[in-house]
Structure formats: structure tokens, C-alpha cells
């Protein structure tokens, strides 16, 4: 049985796909691998949101998981690969409810 690899570029067809956070453009797809730098649970209206910051050496992006107080395995120091569409709030790049894969420690 084969497993779909969400990091395959062909999944995005002809979209401009960024592989580094520094190259990310709002409203375009991003697939990046980095380290979780910080996490926190925040209130967004009447809902909870788990927020973490992913850094890849070129920049940082805020990952937001709506309706969650935490996400198992995502903690400071965790290496992971994420996929999603980039948004922007002020100067902060964001990806809402990204697909993610926790990578083995190096």
C-alpha cells in the first residue's frame, strides 16, 4: 500500500510553490521543513486556537490550528514539515490548519 506524500510538488500542479519560508508569498502554497520555536494556546473569539512558530533558517511562519488547545507532538524543538496556503497578518506569515509531519530528530 502506498502512502500519499503531501510534500510532492506535483500535488500543487502549476502553482508557485515555496520551499523556504523566506520565499513564501501570501495566497500561495508553502511546503517547509523547520523547527518549532514556540507554542501557545490562544483565544480567538469563543474558540481555542493552538499556535506555534516554525523556523527554517530563512524565516518564521505561525501555524494556527483552530479548535485545538494543543497538537500532540508539536512542541519547541520538534522538527516537522508543513504544507498549506500562506496568509499574512501584519508582518506575520501564517498557515491555518496546515498538514504536518513530525520528522525524526537529527
C-alpha positions in Angstrom: 0.0 0.0 0.0 1.5 3.4 -0.9 1.1 6.4 1.2 0.4 9.8 -0.4 3.4 12.1 0.2 1.9 15.6 0.7 5.4 17.1 0.1 5.3 16.1 -3.6 5.4 19.2 -5.8 3.1 17.6 -8.4 0.3 17.9 -5.9 0.3 21.6 -6.5 0.5 21.4 -10.3 1.4 24.8 -11.7 1.2 26.8 -8.5 4.2 28.8 -7.4 5.4 26.6 -4.6 7.7 27.9 -1.9 10.1 25.5 -0.2 11.6 28.1 2.2 9.7 30.5 4.5 11.7 33.5 3.1 10.2 32.7 -0.3 6.6 32.4 0.9 4.0 34.6 -0.7 0.5 35.2 0.7 -2.2 33.2 -1.0 0.4 30.8 -2.4 1.3 27.3 -1.2 4.2 26.6 1.1 6.0 23.3 1.9 8.7 23.9 4.5 10.7 21.9 7.0 11.9 23.5 10.2 11.9 23.5 14.0 9.1 24.5 16.2 10.4 27.5 18.2 7.4 28.3 20.4 3.8 27.2 21.2 0.8 28.6 22.9 -2.9 28.3 23.2 -4.8 31.4 22.4 -8.5 32.5 22.4 -10.0 33.5 19.0 -13.4 34.7 19.8 -15.2 31.9 21.5 -12.9 29.3 20.2 -9.4 28.0 21.2 -6.5 28.0 18.8 -3.2 26.3 19.1 -0.4 28.5 17.7 3.2 27.5 17.1 6.1 29.2 15.3 8.1 27.2 12.7 11.6 28.4 11.7 13.6 27.0 8.8 16.7 29.2 9.0 15.3 31.6 6.3 12.4 32.9 8.3 9.4 32.1 10.5 5.8 31.2 10.0 3.0 31.0 12.5 1.0 27.7 12.3 -2.6 28.0 13.6 -4.8 25.1 14.4 -8.4 26.2 15.0 -10.4 24.5 17.7 -7.4 23.0 19.4 -5.6 23.7 22.7 -2.6 21.7 21.6 -1.4 19.3 18.9 0.3 16.1 20.0 4.0 16.1 19.1 4.3 19.8 18.2 6.4 21.3 20.9 9.5 23.5 21.0 12.4 21.7 19.4 10.3 19.4 17.2 11.4 19.1 13.6 8.5 19.0 11.2 7.4 19.5 7.6 4.3 21.6 7.0 2.1 22.2 3.9 -0.5 24.9 3.5 -1.5 28.1 1.9 0.2 31.2 3.3 -1.7 34.1 4.8 -0.4 37.3 6.4 -1.4 39.2 9.5 0.5 42.5 9.6 4.2 41.3 9.2 3.5 37.8 10.3 3.2 34.9 7.8 0.6 32.4 8.9 -0.7 29.0 7.7 -4.1 27.9 9.1 -4.7 24.2 9.8 -1.6 23.0 7.9 -0.9 19.4 7.1 2.2 18.5 9.1 4.5 15.6 9.5 6.8 15.2 12.5 10.4 14.4 11.3 12.9 12.2 13.2 15.4 14.2 15.3 18.8 14.7 13.6 
